Structures are given as structure tokens and as C-alpha cells.
Amino acid sequence: MDKFDKLTGVAAPLDMINVDTDMIIPKQFLKTIKRTGLGKNLFDEMRFDEKGNEKPDFVLNKPAYRHAQILVTGDNFGCGSSREHAPWALLDFGIRCVIAPSFADIFYNNCFQNGILPIVLPQADVDKLMDDANRGANAVVTVDLSAQEIRGPDGGVITFDIDPFRKHCLIEGLDGVGLTLKKDAKISTYETRHKAEQPWL
């Protein structure tokens, strides 16, 4: 997966609580096992009407936020069913960081496995970033994972906590497979020794 160290981009405000995975990527789009191509269906029922036309009032349809890379949202983001397609859709759209007061556990873990940084902040800090994000094209925010800082368009700095191991994996671009491959030499040594000691297996 792609490494994540420092990200500077437009932050889109999605001021909603309890955004579930079916809202993020509706069930009719779960037929694929590919991680690409789902961005066009991100928030499908909120972005499009019954005829497939864009709803101009939805935040990601507004010109200023069409290429947003950061999403500032409400409490309990990613609740509902444990579909990995949800972070796939966010990533394919271009979202690399989601900031909220809380996340559903499975969605939170899936983000790290797909190169998305989910940041948990107190409500007061989320409110400040939500206000920053409402500036439209001027809502440029920098997320510095190494320093564990978020810098707003007015120069303000918010710090955040993150598990050191997950931080390391994101900076190095390591998912579960990548972590295993880092130990390829040790695995090969073990397999060779095991085969020599127990050739009948």
C-alpha cells in the first residue's frame, strides 16, 4: 500500500454522526473484490438522485471539494457492517485521512490496512477543523503523521495520538502482507531447516 507521512490537501466537511458503511458504499456495489473503481459510488445515495444526477448540495459534489483528500466528520463514523469496501471506496475517491470524534472499531482497523489515516480527536478540535473545512477551496489542511500534528489554514496546530506500531506501518506503507514479507528471510530459513529435519512432512 502507499506510504503515508505528510498530507496537504483540501478538507471536506461532512457534519453527520453515525455514518455507516452502507452510506459510504451501498450494498449493490459490493460485488467486486477489486480495490479500485469504487470511488465513483462513494456516498452514492447522498451524491446522486434516482436518475443518477448529482445532488448539487452534497459536499463532495461542490467544486471546492471534488478533489478533497481529507474528510472531517462526526461521531461513530464507519459503523454498521464490516465491509472493507468502505475504505476502498474512500481511498479510490482520493480520501487519505478521516478525522472524527470516534470510529467504529472494524472500520478503524480496516483504514490502517488500506493506507488511510483515521484520526480521533476531541469534539472541540473536530468542531474547529469542521469550521476550517467550511472555507471551501481555502480549506487546505496539512496532516503530519511523523509529528502527529494537524495544521489548519490559519496556522493553528492540533496534535493527535496514534498507536506507535500503526504509525510505523503507515509511514512505511506496510499492510499485513507487507509486514509478513519483511520477515521473508527468516521464514525461508525456517522452512529450509524444517524440511531438512522433518522431510516426511
N, C-alpha and C positions, 0 to 999 in steps of 0.2 A: 504494500500500500504506500501511498505518497507520504513523505515526511511532513510533519507539522512543527514549525518552530516559531515563526512570526508571521502574522497575517494582518494586512492592512486592506480594508475594504468597506463598502457601504453596509451599514447595519439596517435591517428591515424590522419594523415594529409589528409584532403580531400579539396584540394585547388581549389574549384569551387564556383562560385557565382550562385544565383538563382536555387539552388537545390530544385525542387518542390516535392510535396508529391507523385506524380506518379513515380518519380525516386526513392524515398525512399521505397515505396511499390506499385508496379504496380497494376492497377485496377483488373486484373484477380485473385488477391489473396484477394479480399475484400468480399468473400462470407461467411466468418466466423464471428461470433460475440465473439469468444474466444480471449482472450488477449495473449494466448500462441501459439507457433508453427509458428509464422510469421518471426522469426529471420532468418530462412534458406532462406527466399525470400527477405531479406533486400537488397536494391540496385540490385535487380535481373538482370536487363538488363545490368548493368555495371559489375556485378560479373561473369555472365555466358554467353557463346555463345549460338547460336541457338540449339546446340545439348546438352546443359546442362553442358558443360565442363567449369571449372573455367578459367577465364581470368587471367593469372599469373601477369599481370601488375597492376591490380586493387588493391588498398591499402589494403583492408580487406582480400584479398587472399594471401597476403605476410605473411610468417611465423611469423614475428615480431609483426604483428597487428591482428592476428586471434582472440586474446582474449582482444582486446582493450576495455577499459571502458569509454574512453573519446574521443570525436571527435572534432577536430579543423577544422573549415570550413569557407566558405566565406559568403559574404553579402546576406541577404534576404533568409536565409535557411528556408525551410518548406513552401514556397509559393505554390500557386495552390489551389486545392480543399481542403476542411476542413475535411479530413479523419483522424479519431482518430487512425486508423490502423497504421499510420506513427510512432507515439511514441510507440505504442505497438510493432512494428517490431524492432525498435531501442532497446527497453528495453529487448525484448526476445533474441536479439543477445548478449546483455551484456553491451550496452552503457547506462551509468547513467548520463552523463554530455555532453552537446554540447556547444561549445564555438564559437561565431561568432560575426561579427560587428553588425548584425541585424537579426531579425527573422520575419517571417510572424506572425501577431497577433494571429490568431486562433491556429496555431501550437504551438506558445509560451505558450499560456494558457493551451493547452492540455498536454504539457510536465509536468507542475506542478500537473495536476490532475492524472498523472501516475507515479510520483516518479522520473522524470528526471529533472535535474537542467540545464536550459538554461541560459548561461551567455553571456551578451552583453558587449563587450569591444571595445575600440577604435582600428582602423585598425592597428596602430603601435604595440599595445600589441598582437593582433592576429597574426601579422607577426612574432613577437618574439616567440610565442608559436608554430606557424607553423614550424619555424626553429627547435625548440626543438623537435617537433613531428617527424621530418625527421631523427632523430637519430636511428630509428628502435627500437630494444629491449631496448635500453638505454633511450628511450623517456618516462621515468617514471615521472609523474606529480602528485602532491597532490593538491586536491581541498578541502579547509577547509571552509565549509559553515558558521560555527559559527563565525570564524574570518573574513570571506569574503576575503579570500586570495587564490591565486594560486601560488604554489611553483614549479619552474621548476627544471630540473635535475642538473642545475649548481648552484642551491641555490638561484636564483633570485626570487623575490616576486612581484606579481601583485595583486592589490586589485580590487574588483568589488563591484558594487552596486546591491542591490536587495530589493524589497518591503518587509518590516518587516513582514507583515501578511503571505505572500507566504513563506518567510524564516521559520517562525514558523511552518507552515503546513508541509513543507518538513522535518524539523528536527523531528517533532512529527509523521510523516507518516500519515497525515490526508488529504484525498480527500474530496469531497463534502459530501459523505455518512458518513465518519468518523467524520466530523465536526458536522453533524446533531446528530449522536449518542452520542456525548459528552454532548448534551443537553437532553438526554433521560429522566432524572428525571423531568425536568421542563415540558417537553412535556406530560409525564404521569400525572403530577399534573394538568395541564391544561385540559387534556381530561377527567379526573375524575370529575373535577369541572364543566366542560361544560355539561357533561352527567347528573349531578345532577340538574343543573339549567335549562336545556332545554331537558328533557328526551324524548320529542316528535320528536327530530331531529335524 
